[in-house]
Amino acid sequence: MYIGEISALLTAFLWALSSYFFAAATLKAGSVTVNFTRLLFSLVLFCITIPLFSLPVDLSAYQIVMLMASGVAGLVLGDSFFFKSLEYLTTRVSVLITSFSPGVSALLAFIFLGERLPFLSILGMVISLSGILLVVSSGSSHEEEHPKPGHVKKGVALAFLYTLGQASGLILLKFANEESEVNSMTATAVRIMPAVLILLPYFLMKVKTVNPKKIFNYDRKAFYNVSAATVLSAYMGMALMFVAVTKTKVAIASMIMASIPLIQLVISKYLYKEKLTWRSIIGAFITVGGMVLLFWK
């Protein structure tokens, strides 16, 4: 019971925690290097884990296509759109827009999967989303208050395309598992593979200006940060995400995983001693209240 919901909550926690390691490493090596490195490292880990524990790898051609398409939609297009949106918007504004991802997921799940949510779940999603928006919009003292130079409309469009890419990736995951149950580790490895292959040429072009080997040799902390982010998000987090999406409704899993800003709030408070605003505290309580309704069955 609640396997999907608990997996989604654990996914959100792992992604929230890894975001701090990811941010620290990105400052040293750049987003392209860090993103490609974490995907490559995680693929290696999956390739070791699957034969080591004799995990099932029997997939149909249809499932392989759906999983690979999911990787392209979520890991290549989705993530690329998000990073690009940061060139035109502040991180806070980008996250604010991408918080609508559960709504997009719910709509696509209704259209393509016929998933219908009970009234309490819809109410819980609305309440949780309201709390998350309140948390994100409260900002913090060290963040910039204005969008970065560029066209704001373009940034908003890119952030929305990210939500569409992520939601599409979740729907495709569900398609793959509906034919027959797929092992989460195997499915995630297949999903990451095309992302690594597509991002490889771009990474090789960036290597000419940013040498990751030199950076990681010079700054071991940056390497450790990437390694930690890989294990937490791309390895454990993505495997749990697959369990979440396949064991509960796409919209509910997406909503719970969207609680990352709330979890980051707690981490910032207790690990980084950041001062919380009343808006963020109230938003946290509202989000938790909505989550209770999502778990209510």
C-alpha positions in Angstrom: 0.0 0.0 0.0 1.2 3.5 -0.9 4.3 2.1 -2.6 3.9 4.6 -5.5 3.3 7.6 -3.2 6.2 6.7 -0.8 8.5 6.1 -3.8 7.6 9.6 -5.1 8.2 11.2 -1.8 11.6 9.5 -1.5 12.4 10.6 -5.1 11.6 14.2 -4.2 13.8 14.0 -1.1 16.8 12.5 -3.0 16.4 15.1 -5.8 16.2 17.9 -3.3 19.3 16.8 -1.5 21.2 16.1 -4.7 20.4 19.6 -6.0 22.9 21.1 -3.5 25.7 18.8 -4.7 24.7 19.5 -8.3 24.7 23.3 -7.8 28.1 23.2 -6.1 29.6 21.1 -8.9 28.0 23.2 -11.7 29.8 26.3 -10.4 33.1 24.6 -11.0 32.5 22.5 -14.2 29.4 23.9 -15.9 25.9 22.5 -16.3 26.7 20.5 -19.5 29.6 18.7 -18.0 27.9 17.9 -14.8 24.6 16.8 -16.4 26.4 14.5 -18.9 28.8 13.2 -16.3 26.0 12.3 -13.9 24.1 10.5 -16.6 27.1 8.6 -17.8 28.2 7.6 -14.2 24.6 6.5 -13.4 24.5 4.4 -16.6 27.7 2.7 -15.5 26.3 2.0 -12.1 23.1 0.5 -13.6 25.2 -1.7 -16.0 27.0 -3.0 -12.9 23.9 -3.5 -10.7 21.8 -5.3 -13.3 24.1 -8.3 -13.9 25.4 -8.3 -10.3 21.9 -8.9 -8.9 20.7 -10.9 -11.9 17.8 -8.4 -12.5 15.4 -9.2 -15.3 16.2 -7.6 -18.7 13.5 -9.1 -20.9 11.9 -6.2 -22.6 9.8 -6.1 -25.8 10.7 -3.8 -28.7 7.7 -1.7 -27.8 8.9 -1.2 -24.2 12.4 -0.3 -25.4 11.1 2.3 -27.8 8.8 3.8 -25.1 11.6 3.9 -22.5 14.1 5.5 -24.9 11.5 8.0 -26.0 10.9 8.8 -22.3 14.6 9.4 -21.8 14.7 11.8 -24.8 11.6 13.7 -23.7 12.6 14.1 -20.0 16.4 13.9 -19.8 17.4 15.5 -23.1 14.7 17.9 -24.1 13.1 18.6 -20.7 16.4 19.2 -18.8 17.9 21.2 -21.7 14.8 23.5 -21.8 15.1 24.1 -18.0 18.8 25.0 -18.1 18.2 27.3 -21.1 15.3 29.0 -19.3 17.8 30.0 -16.6 19.5 32.3 -19.1 16.4 34.4 -19.2 14.8 34.0 -15.8 16.0 33.7 -12.2 16.1 30.2 -10.7 13.1 31.1 -8.5 10.9 32.2 -11.4 11.8 29.1 -13.4 11.0 26.8 -10.6 7.7 28.7 -10.0 6.7 28.0 -13.6 7.8 24.4 -13.6 5.7 23.8 -10.5 2.8 23.5 -12.8 4.2 20.2 -14.1 1.7 18.1 -12.1 -1.2 19.8 -13.9 0.3 19.1 -17.3 1.0 15.5 -16.2 -2.6 15.1 -15.0 -4.0 16.4 -18.3 -1.8 14.2 -20.5 -2.6 11.2 -18.3 -6.3 11.8 -18.7 -5.9 12.2 -22.5 -3.6 9.3 -23.2 -4.1 6.9 -20.3 -7.7 7.7 -19.3 -6.6 8.3 -15.7 -9.3 9.9 -13.6 -8.7 11.3 -10.1 -11.1 11.2 -7.2 -12.3 14.6 -5.8 -10.1 14.3 -2.7 -6.9 13.8 -4.9 -7.8 16.8 -7.1 -8.4 18.9 -4.0 -5.1 17.7 -2.5 -3.2 18.5 -5.7 -4.7 22.1 -5.7 -3.9 22.6 -2.1 -0.3 21.2 -2.4 0.4 23.2 -5.5 -0.8 26.4 -3.7 1.6 25.7 -0.9 4.5 25.0 -3.2 3.8 28.2 -5.1 3.8 30.2 -1.9 7.1 28.6 -0.8 8.8 29.3 -4.1 7.4 32.8 -4.5 8.7 33.8 -1.0 12.2 33.8 -2.4 15.3 34.4 -0.2 17.5 37.2 0.7 20.5 36.1 -1.4 18.5 35.6 -4.6 18.4 38.1 -7.4 15.0 39.9 -7.7 14.9 40.5 -11.5 15.1 38.2 -14.5 18.5 37.8 -16.1 19.1 39.8 -19.4 17.0 38.5 -22.3 13.5 38.0 -23.3 11.2 37.0 -20.3 8.6 35.6 -22.6 11.2 33.3 -24.1 12.3 32.1 -20.7 8.7 31.4 -19.7 8.1 29.4 -22.9 11.3 27.4 -22.3 10.2 26.7 -18.7 6.8 25.5 -19.9 8.5 23.3 -22.5 10.4 21.7 -19.6 7.1 20.8 -17.8 5.8 19.4 -21.1 9.0 17.3 -21.6 8.9 16.0 -18.1 5.2 15.1 -18.2 5.6 13.4 -21.6 8.5 11.4 -20.2 6.3 10.1 -17.3 3.5 9.1 -19.7 5.9 7.2 -21.9 7.2 5.4 -18.8 3.6 4.3 -18.0 3.1 3.1 -21.5 6.2 0.9 -21.2 5.1 -0.7 -18.0 1.4 -1.3 -19.1 2.4 -4.0 -21.6 4.1 -6.0 -18.8 5.8 -5.1 -15.5 9.4 -3.9 -16.0 12.2 -3.9 -13.4 12.9 -0.3 -12.3 16.7 -0.6 -12.6 16.5 -2.1 -16.1 14.0 0.5 -17.3 16.0 3.4 -16.0 19.2 2.1 -17.6 17.4 1.9 -21.0 15.9 5.3 -20.5 19.3 6.9 -19.8 21.1 5.3 -22.7 19.8 7.5 -25.5 20.2 10.6 -23.4 23.9 9.8 -23.0 24.3 9.1 -26.7 22.5 12.3 -27.8 24.3 14.6 -25.3 27.8 13.1 -26.1 28.5 15.2 -29.2 27.6 18.4 -27.4 29.7 17.4 -24.4 32.7 16.7 -26.6 32.3 20.2 -28.1 32.3 21.7 -24.6 35.4 19.7 -23.6 37.4 21.8 -26.0 36.8 24.9 -23.7 36.0 23.2 -20.4 38.2 20.1 -19.6 36.3 18.1 -17.0 39.3 15.8 -16.3 41.5 18.8 -15.5 38.8 20.4 -13.4 38.1 17.2 -11.4 41.8 16.5 -10.8 42.3 20.1 -9.6 39.2 20.2 -7.5 38.4 16.8 -5.9 35.4 18.3 -4.1 33.7 19.0 -7.4 34.2 15.4 -8.4 32.8 14.2 -5.1 29.8 16.5 -5.5 29.1 15.1 -9.0 29.5 11.5 -7.6 27.1 12.2 -4.7 24.5 13.9 -7.1 24.8 10.9 -9.4 24.1 8.3 -6.7 21.3 10.3 -5.1 19.4 11.6 -8.2 20.4 9.8 -11.4 20.8 6.3 -9.8 18.5 5.9 -6.8 16.2 8.8 -7.6 15.4 7.8 -11.2 14.8 4.2 -10.2 12.4 5.2 -7.5 10.7 7.6 -9.9 9.9 4.7 -12.2 8.4 2.8 -9.2 6.3 5.9 -8.3 4.9 6.4 -11.8 4.0 2.8 -12.3 2.5 2.1 -8.8 0.2 5.1 -8.6 -1.4 7.6 -10.9 0.9 9.8 -13.0 -0.6 13.0 -11.7 -0.3 12.0 -8.0 3.3 10.8 -8.4 4.2 14.1 -10.3 2.5 16.2 -7.6 4.4 14.5 -4.8 7.7 14.8 -6.7 7.0 18.5 -7.2 7.4 19.0 -3.5 11.2 19.5 -3.9 11.0 23.2 -3.0 9.4 22.3 0.3 12.1 19.7 1.1 14.8 22.2 0.1 13.2 24.6 2.6 13.8 22.1 5.4 17.3 21.3 4.3 18.2 25.0 4.0 16.8 25.6 7.5 18.6 22.8 9.4 21.8 22.3 7.3 22.5 25.8 6.0 20.8 27.8 8.9 18.9 30.0 6.5 16.2 32.2 7.9 12.7 31.2 6.8 10.0 33.7 5.9 6.5 33.4 7.3 5.2 32.9 3.7 7.4 29.9 3.2 6.4 28.4 6.6 2.7 28.9 5.9 3.3 27.4 2.4 5.0 24.4 3.9 2.0 23.7 6.2 -0.4 24.1 3.3 1.6 21.7 1.1 1.7 19.1 3.9 -2.0 19.4 4.3 -2.5 18.8 0.6 -0.2 15.8 0.7 -2.3 14.2 3.4 -5.3 14.3 1.1 -3.2 12.7 -1.7 -2.4 9.8 0.6 -6.0 9.6 1.8 -7.6 6.5 0.3 
